[in-house]
Amino acid sequence: MKKSEFQDLLTSIDQARKIHKGKLKPGRTFKFNPVMVKNIRKKLNVSQAEFAYMIGVSVNTLQNWEQGRRRPDGPALALLKIAEADPKAVIDALHS
């Protein structure tokens, strides 16, 4: 790893700590409300079990998202954002 890349990594870690402690605002945030998850699934015209299988989560996790007890994050959030923007792309990608 180059010295400049390592310094960038250290800077990122420092920023993450500050964000976690509330001393710095994140550069971007994604907010997802439970209705969005349910609407995305309905746009795809699939059951909870089918949708959970498609995106690689348990049915319980999907139900928690849809009922607002939990929020999706990481790769699941990214996939949901794509599904919201272009449901057909998700169907095509996951059924190929």
C-alpha distances in whole Angstrom, upper triangle without the diagonal:
4,6,8,6,7,10,11,10,13,15,15,16,19,20,21,22,25,26,26,29,30,29,27,28,26,25,27,29,31,34,36,40,41,44,41,40,43,44,41,42,45,44,43,46,45,46,44,43,42,40,38,38,37,34,33,35,38,41,41,38,39,42,41,39,42,44,42,41,37,35,32,29,25,26,30,30,28,30,33,32,32,35,37,36,37,39,40,36,35,38,38,34,35,38,37
4,5,5,6,9,10,11,13,14,15,17,19,20,21,23,25,26,27,29,30,29,27,28,26,25,27,30,32,35,37,41,43,45,42,41,45,45,42,44,47,46,45,48,47,48,46,46,45,42,41,41,39,36,36,37,40,44,44,40,41,45,43,41,44,46,43,43,39,37,34,30,27,28,32,31,29,32,35,34,34,37,38,37,38,40,41,38,37,40,39,36,37,40,39
4,5,5,6,9,10,11,12,14,15,17,18,20,21,23,24,26,27,29,27,25,27,25,24,27,29,32,35,38,41,43,46,43,42,46,46,44,45,49,47,46,50,49,50,48,48,47,44,42,42,41,38,38,39,42,45,45,41,42,45,43,41,45,46,44,43,39,37,35,31,28,29,33,32,31,34,36,35,35,39,40,39,40,42,43,40,39,43,42,38,40,43,42
4,5,5,6,9,10,10,12,14,15,16,18,20,21,22,24,26,27,25,23,24,23,21,24,27,29,33,35,39,41,43,40,40,44,44,41,43,46,45,44,48,47,48,46,46,45,42,41,41,40,37,37,38,41,44,44,40,41,44,42,40,43,45,42,42,38,35,33,29,27,28,31,30,29,32,34,32,33,36,37,36,38,40,41,38,37,41,40,37,38,42,40
4,5,5,6,9,10,11,12,14,15,16,19,20,21,23,25,26,24,22,23,21,20,22,24,27,30,32,36,38,40,37,37,41,41,38,40,43,42,41,45,44,45,43,43,42,39,38,38,36,33,33,34,37,40,40,36,37,41,39,37,40,42,39,39,35,32,30,26,23,24,28,27,25,28,31,29,30,33,34,33,35,37,38,34,34,37,37,33,35,38,37
4,5,5,6,9,10,11,12,14,15,17,19,20,21,23,24,23,21,23,21,21,23,25,27,31,33,36,39,41,38,38,41,42,39,41,44,43,42,46,45,45,43,43,42,40,38,38,37,34,33,34,37,40,40,36,38,41,38,37,40,41,39,38,34,32,30,26,23,25,28,28,26,29,32,31,31,35,36,35,37,38,40,36,36,39,39,35,36,40,39
4,5,5,6,9,10,11,12,14,15,17,18,20,21,23,21,19,21,19,19,22,24,27,30,33,36,39,41,38,38,42,42,40,42,45,44,44,47,46,47,44,45,44,41,39,40,39,35,35,36,39,41,41,37,39,41,39,37,40,42,39,38,35,32,31,27,24,26,29,29,27,31,33,31,32,36,36,36,37,39,41,38,37,41,40,37,38,42,41
4,5,5,6,9,10,10,12,14,15,16,18,20,21,19,17,18,17,16,18,21,24,27,30,33,35,38,35,35,38,39,36,38,42,41,40,44,43,44,41,42,41,38,37,37,36,32,32,33,36,39,38,35,36,39,36,34,37,39,36,36,32,29,28,24,21,23,26,25,24,27,29,28,29,32,32,32,34,36,37,34,34,37,37,34,35,38,38
4,5,5,6,9,10,11,12,14,15,16,19,20,19,17,18,16,16,18,20,23,26,28,32,34,36,34,33,37,38,35,37,40,39,39,42,41,42,39,39,39,36,34,35,34,30,30,30,33,36,36,32,33,36,34,32,35,37,34,33,30,27,26,22,19,21,24,24,22,26,28,27,28,31,32,31,33,35,37,33,32,36,36,33,33,37,36
4,5,5,6,9,10,11,13,14,15,17,18,17,16,18,16,17,19,21,24,27,30,33,35,38,36,35,39,40,37,39,42,42,41,45,43,44,41,41,41,38,36,37,36,33,32,32,35,38,37,34,35,38,35,33,37,38,35,34,31,28,27,23,21,23,27,26,25,28,30,29,30,34,34,34,36,38,40,36,35,39,39,36,36,40,40
4,5,5,6,9,10,11,12,14,15,17,15,13,15,14,14,17,19,22,25,28,31,34,36,34,34,38,38,36,38,41,41,41,44,43,44,41,42,41,38,36,38,36,33,33,33,36,38,37,34,35,37,35,33,36,37,34,33,30,28,27,23,21,23,26,25,24,28,29,28,29,33,33,32,35,37,39,36,35,38,39,36,37,40,40
4,5,5,6,9,10,10,12,14,15,14,12,13,11,12,14,16,19,22,25,28,30,33,31,30,34,35,33,35,38,37,37,40,39,40,37,38,38,34,33,34,33,29,29,29,32,34,34,30,31,34,31,29,32,34,30,30,27,24,23,19,17,20,23,21,21,24,26,24,26,29,29,29,31,33,35,32,31,35,35,32,33,37,37
4,5,5,6,9,10,10,12,14,14,12,14,13,14,16,17,20,23,25,28,30,33,31,31,34,35,33,35,39,38,38,41,40,40,37,38,38,35,33,34,33,29,29,29,31,34,33,29,31,33,30,29,32,33,30,29,26,24,23,19,17,20,23,22,22,25,26,26,27,30,31,31,33,34,37,34,33,36,37,34,34,38,38
4,5,5,6,9,10,11,12,11,10,13,12,14,17,18,21,24,26,29,32,35,33,33,36,37,36,37,41,40,40,43,42,42,39,40,40,37,35,37,36,32,32,31,34,36,35,31,33,35,32,30,34,35,31,30,27,25,25,21,20,23,25,24,24,28,29,28,30,33,33,33,35,37,39,37,35,39,40,37,37,41,41
4,5,5,6,9,10,10,9,7,9,9,10,13,15,18,20,23,26,29,32,30,30,33,34,33,35,38,37,38,41,40,40,37,38,39,35,33,35,34,30,31,30,33,35,33,30,31,33,30,28,31,32,29,28,25,23,22,19,18,21,24,22,22,25,26,25,27,30,30,30,32,34,37,34,33,37,38,35,35,39,39
4,5,5,6,9,10,10,9,10,8,11,12,13,16,18,21,24,26,29,27,27,31,32,30,32,35,35,35,38,37,37,34,35,35,32,30,32,31,27,27,27,29,31,30,26,28,30,27,25,28,29,26,25,22,20,19,16,15,18,21,19,19,23,24,23,25,28,28,28,31,32,35,32,31,34,35,33,33,37,37
4,5,5,6,9,9,9,11,11,14,15,16,19,21,23,26,28,31,30,29,33,34,33,35,38,38,38,41,40,39,36,37,38,35,32,34,34,30,30,29,31,33,31,28,29,31,28,27,30,30,27,26,23,21,21,18,18,21,23,22,23,26,27,26,28,31,31,32,34,35,38,36,34,37,39,36,36,40,40
4,5,5,6,5,5,8,9,12,14,15,18,20,23,26,28,31,30,30,33,35,33,35,38,38,39,42,41,41,37,39,39,36,34,36,36,32,32,31,33,35,33,29,31,32,29,28,31,31,27,27,24,22,23,20,20,23,25,23,24,27,28,26,29,32,31,32,35,36,39,37,35,39,40,37,37,41,42
4,5,5,6,5,6,6,10,11,11,15,16,19,22,25,27,26,26,30,31,30,32,35,35,35,38,37,37,34,35,36,33,31,33,32,29,29,28,30,31,30,26,28,29,26,24,27,27,24,23,21,19,19,16,17,20,22,19,20,24,24,23,26,28,27,28,31,32,35,33,32,35,37,34,34,38,39
4,5,8,8,9,9,13,14,13,16,17,19,22,24,27,26,26,29,31,30,31,34,35,35,38,37,36,33,34,35,32,30,32,32,28,28,26,28,30,28,24,26,27,24,23,26,26,22,21,19,17,18,16,16,20,21,19,21,24,24,23,26,28,28,29,32,33,36,34,32,35,37,35,34,38,39
4,6,8,10,11,15,16,16,18,19,22,24,26,29,29,29,32,34,33,35,37,38,38,41,40,39,36,37,38,35,33,35,35,31,31,30,31,33,31,27,29,30,27,26,29,28,25,23,21,20,21,19,20,24,25,23,24,28,28,27,30,32,31,32,35,36,39,38,36,39,41,38,38,42,43
4,6,7,9,13,14,14,17,17,21,22,25,28,27,28,31,32,32,34,36,36,37,40,39,39,36,37,38,35,33,36,35,32,32,30,32,33,31,28,29,30,26,25,28,27,24,23,21,20,21,19,20,24,25,22,24,27,27,26,29,31,30,31,34,35,38,37,35,38,40,38,38,42,43
4,7,10,13,15,16,19,20,23,25,28,31,30,31,34,35,34,36,39,39,40,43,42,42,39,40,41,38,36,39,38,34,34,33,35,36,34,31,32,33,30,28,31,31,27,27,25,23,24,22,22,26,27,25,26,29,29,28,31,33,32,33,36,37,40,39,37,41,42,40,40,44,45
4,6,9,12,13,16,18,21,24,27,29,28,29,32,33,32,34,37,37,38,40,40,40,37,39,39,36,34,37,36,32,33,32,34,35,34,30,31,32,29,27,30,30,26,26,24,22,23,20,20,24,25,22,23,27,27,25,28,30,29,30,33,34,37,36,34,38,39,37,38,41,42
4,6,8,9,13,15,18,21,24,26,25,26,29,29,29,31,34,33,34,37,37,37,35,37,37,33,32,35,33,30,31,30,32,33,32,28,29,30,27,25,27,28,24,24,22,19,20,18,18,22,23,20,20,24,24,22,25,27,26,26,29,31,34,33,32,35,37,34,35,39,40
4,5,7,10,13,16,19,22,24,22,23,27,27,26,29,31,31,31,34,34,35,32,34,34,30,29,31,30,26,27,27,29,31,29,26,26,28,25,23,25,26,23,23,20,18,18,15,15,18,19,17,17,21,21,19,21,24,23,23,26,28,31,29,28,32,33,31,31,35,36
4,7,11,13,17,20,23,25,23,24,27,27,26,29,31,30,31,34,34,35,33,34,34,30,30,32,30,27,28,28,30,32,31,27,27,29,27,24,26,28,24,25,23,19,19,16,16,18,20,17,16,20,20,18,20,23,22,22,25,27,30,28,27,31,32,30,31,34,35
4,7,10,13,17,20,21,19,20,24,23,22,25,27,26,27,30,31,31,29,31,31,27,27,29,27,24,25,25,28,29,28,24,24,26,24,21,23,25,21,23,20,16,16,13,13,16,17,14,13,17,17,14,17,20,18,18,21,23,26,24,24,27,29,27,28,31,32
4,7,10,13,16,18,16,17,20,21,19,22,25,24,25,28,28,29,26,28,28,24,24,26,25,21,23,22,25,26,25,21,21,23,20,17,19,21,18,19,16,13,13,11,12,14,15,11,12,15,14,12,16,18,16,17,20,22,25,24,22,26,28,26,26,30,31
4,6,10,13,15,12,13,17,17,16,18,21,20,21,24,24,25,23,25,25,21,21,23,22,18,20,19,22,22,22,18,18,19,18,14,16,18,15,17,14,10,10,9,10,12,12,8,9,12,11,9,13,15,13,14,17,19,22,21,19,23,25,23,23,27,28
4,7,10,12,10,11,15,15,15,17,19,19,21,23,23,23,21,24,24,20,20,23,22,19,21,19,21,21,20,17,16,17,15,12,14,15,12,14,12,9,9,10,12,14,13,9,12,14,11,10,14,15,13,15,18,19,22,22,20,23,26,24,24,28,30
4,7,8,7,8,11,11,11,14,16,16,18,20,20,20,18,20,21,17,17,20,19,16,18,17,18,18,18,14,13,14,13,9,10,12,9,12,10,7,8,9,12,14,11,8,11,12,9,9,13,13,11,13,16,16,20,20,18,21,23,23,22,25,28
4,6,6,7,9,10,11,13,15,16,18,19,19,19,17,20,21,17,17,21,20,18,20,18,19,18,17,14,13,13,11,8,8,9,7,10,10,8,10,12,15,17,14,11,14,15,12,12,15,15,12,15,18,18,21,22,20,22,25,25,24,27,29
4,5,5,7,9,10,11,13,14,16,17,17,16,13,17,18,15,15,18,18,16,18,16,16,15,14,12,10,9,9,6,4,6,5,9,9,8,10,13,16,17,14,12,15,15,12,13,16,15,13,16,18,17,21,22,19,21,24,24,23,25,28
4,5,5,6,9,10,10,12,14,15,15,15,14,17,18,15,16,19,19,17,20,18,18,16,16,15,12,11,12,9,6,8,8,12,12,11,13,16,19,19,16,14,17,16,12,13,16,14,12,15,17,16,19,21,19,20,24,24,23,25,28
4,5,5,6,9,10,10,12,14,15,15,14,17,17,14,15,18,17,15,18,17,18,16,17,15,12,13,13,9,8,11,10,14,13,11,11,14,16,16,13,11,13,13,9,10,12,10,8,11,14,13,16,17,16,17,21,21,20,23,25
4,5,5,6,9,10,11,13,12,12,10,14,14,10,11,14,14,12,14,13,14,13,14,11,8,9,10,7,6,9,10,12,11,10,9,12,15,14,11,10,12,11,7,9,12,9,8,12,14,12,16,16,14,16,19,19,18,20,23
4,5,5,6,9,10,10,10,10,9,12,13,10,11,15,14,13,16,14,15,13,14,12,9,9,11,8,6,9,10,13,13,12,12,16,18,18,14,13,16,14,10,13,14,11,10,14,15,13,16,18,15,16,20,20,19,20,24
4,5,5,6,9,10,11,12,11,15,14,12,14,17,15,15,18,17,18,16,17,16,12,13,14,12,9,12,13,17,16,15,14,17,20,19,15,14,16,14,11,12,13,10,8,12,13,11,14,16,14,15,19,19,19,20,23
4,5,5,6,9,10,11,11,14,13,10,12,14,13,12,15,15,17,15,17,15,12,13,15,12,10,14,15,17,16,14,13,16,17,16,13,12,13,11,8,9,10,7,6,9,10,7,11,12,11,12,15,16,15,17,20
4,5,5,6,6,7,7,10,9,6,9,12,10,11,14,13,14,12,15,14,10,11,14,12,10,13,15,17,16,15,14,17,18,17,13,13,15,12,9,12,12,9,9,12,12,9,12,13,11,11,15,15,14,16,19
4,5,5,6,8,9,12,11,9,13,15,13,14,17,17,17,15,17,17,13,13,16,14,11,15,17,19,19,18,17,20,22,20,17,17,18,15,12,14,15,11,11,13,13,10,12,15,13,13,16,18,16,17,21
4,5,8,11,12,15,13,11,14,16,14,15,18,18,20,18,20,19,15,16,19,16,14,17,19,22,21,19,18,21,22,20,17,17,17,14,12,13,12,9,8,11,10,7,9,12,11,11,14,16,15,16,19
4,6,9,11,13,10,8,12,13,11,12,15,16,18,16,19,18,14,16,19,16,15,18,20,22,21,20,18,20,21,19,16,16,16,13,11,13,12,8,10,12,10,6,8,10,9,8,11,13,12,13,16
4,7,10,12,10,9,13,14,12,14,17,17,18,16,19,19,15,16,19,17,15,18,21,23,23,22,20,23,24,22,19,19,20,16,15,17,16,12,13,15,13,10,11,14,12,10,14,16,14,14,18
4,7,8,6,6,10,10,10,12,14,14,15,13,16,16,13,14,17,16,14,17,20,21,21,20,19,21,22,20,17,18,19,16,14,17,16,13,14,17,15,11,12,15,12,10,14,15,13,13,17
4,5,5,6,8,10,10,12,14,13,13,10,13,14,11,11,15,14,12,15,18,19,19,19,18,21,23,21,17,19,20,17,15,19,19,15,16,19,18,14,16,18,15,14,17,18,15,16,20
4,5,5,6,8,10,11,12,10,9,6,9,10,7,8,11,11,10,12,15,16,16,16,15,18,20,18,15,16,18,16,14,17,18,15,16,19,19,15,17,19,16,15,18,19,16,17,21
4,6,5,6,9,10,10,9,8,6,9,11,9,10,13,13,13,15,18,18,17,18,16,19,21,19,16,18,20,17,16,19,19,16,18,21,20,17,18,20,16,15,18,18,15,16,19
4,6,5,6,9,10,10,10,9,12,13,11,12,16,15,14,17,20,20,19,19,17,20,20,18,15,17,18,15,14,18,17,14,17,19,18,14,15,16,13,11,15,15,12,12,16
4,5,5,6,8,9,9,8,12,11,8,11,13,12,12,15,17,18,17,16,14,16,17,15,12,14,15,12,11,14,14,11,13,16,15,12,13,14,11,10,14,14,11,12,16
4,5,5,6,5,6,5,9,8,6,9,11,11,11,14,16,16,15,14,12,15,15,14,10,13,15,12,11,15,15,13,15,18,18,15,17,17,13,13,16,15,12,14,17
4,6,5,6,7,8,11,11,10,13,15,15,15,18,20,20,18,18,15,17,17,15,12,15,16,13,13,17,17,14,17,20,19,16,17,16,13,12,15,14,10,12,15
4,6,8,10,11,14,13,11,14,17,15,16,19,20,21,19,18,15,16,16,13,11,14,14,10,11,15,13,11,14,17,15,12,13,13,9,9,11,10,7,9,12
4,6,9,10,13,11,10,13,15,13,14,18,18,19,16,15,11,13,12,9,7,10,11,8,9,12,12,10,13,15,15,12,14,13,9,10,13,11,8,12,14
4,7,9,12,10,10,13,15,14,16,18,19,19,16,15,12,13,13,10,8,12,13,10,12,15,15,14,17,19,18,16,18,16,13,14,16,14,11,13,16
4,7,8,6,7,10,11,11,13,15,16,15,13,13,10,12,12,11,8,12,14,12,12,16,16,15,17,20,20,18,20,19,15,16,19,17,14,17,19
4,5,5,6,9,10,11,13,14,16,14,13,14,12,14,15,14,12,15,17,15,15,19,19,18,20,23,23,20,22,22,18,18,21,20,17,19,22
4,5,5,6,9,10,10,12,14,14,13,14,13,16,18,17,13,16,18,16,15,19,20,18,19,22,22,19,22,22,18,18,22,21,18,19,23
4,5,5,6,9,10,10,12,11,10,12,12,15,18,17,14,16,19,18,16,20,22,20,21,24,25,22,24,25,21,22,25,24,21,23,26
4,5,5,6,9,10,11,9,8,9,9,12,14,14,11,13,16,15,14,17,19,17,18,22,22,20,23,23,19,20,23,22,19,22,25
4,5,5,6,9,10,10,9,9,9,12,14,14,10,12,15,13,11,15,16,14,15,19,19,17,20,20,17,17,21,20,17,20,23
4,5,5,6,8,9,9,11,11,15,17,18,14,15,18,17,14,18,19,17,17,21,22,19,22,23,20,20,24,23,21,23,26
4,6,5,6,5,5,8,9,13,16,17,13,14,17,17,15,17,20,18,18,22,23,21,24,25,21,22,26,25,23,25,28
4,5,5,6,5,5,7,10,14,14,11,11,14,14,11,14,17,15,15,18,20,18,21,22,19,20,24,23,21,23,26
4,6,8,8,9,10,14,17,17,13,13,16,15,12,15,17,15,14,18,19,17,21,22,19,20,23,23,21,23,27
4,6,8,10,12,15,19,20,16,16,19,19,16,18,21,19,18,21,23,21,24,25,23,24,27,27,25,27,30
4,5,7,10,13,17,18,15,14,18,18,15,17,20,19,17,21,23,22,25,26,23,25,28,27,26,28,31
4,7,10,13,17,19,16,15,19,19,17,19,22,21,20,24,26,24,28,28,25,26,30,29,27,29,32
4,7,10,13,15,12,12,16,16,14,16,19,19,18,22,24,22,26,26,22,24,28,26,24,27,30
4,6,10,12,10,9,12,13,11,13,16,16,15,18,21,20,23,23,20,22,25,24,22,26,28
4,7,9,6,5,9,10,8,10,13,13,13,16,18,17,21,20,17,19,22,20,19,22,25
4,6,6,5,8,10,10,11,13,14,15,17,19,19,22,20,18,20,23,20,19,23,25
4,6,5,7,9,10,11,13,14,16,17,19,19,21,19,17,20,22,19,18,22,23
4,5,5,6,9,10,11,12,14,15,16,16,18,16,14,17,18,15,15,18,19
4,5,5,6,9,10,10,12,14,15,14,17,15,12,15,17,15,14,17,19
4,5,5,6,9,10,10,12,14,14,17,16,13,16,19,16,16,20,21
4,5,5,6,9,10,11,12,13,16,13,12,15,17,14,15,18,19
4,5,5,6,9,10,10,10,13,11,8,11,13,11,11,15,16
4,5,5,6,9,10,9,12,12,9,12,15,13,13,16,18
4,5,5,6,9,10,13,12,10,14,16,14,15,18,20
4,5,5,6,7,10,8,7,11,12,11,12,15,17
4,5,5,4,8,7,6,9,11,11,11,14,16
4,6,6,10,10,9,12,14,14,15,17,19
4,6,9,9,10,12,14,14,16,18,19
4,6,5,7,9,10,11,13,15,16
4,5,5,7,9,10,11,12,15
4,5,5,6,8,10,11,12
4,6,5,6,8,10,11
4,5,5,6,8,10
4,6,5,6,9
4,6,5,6
4,6,6
4,6
4
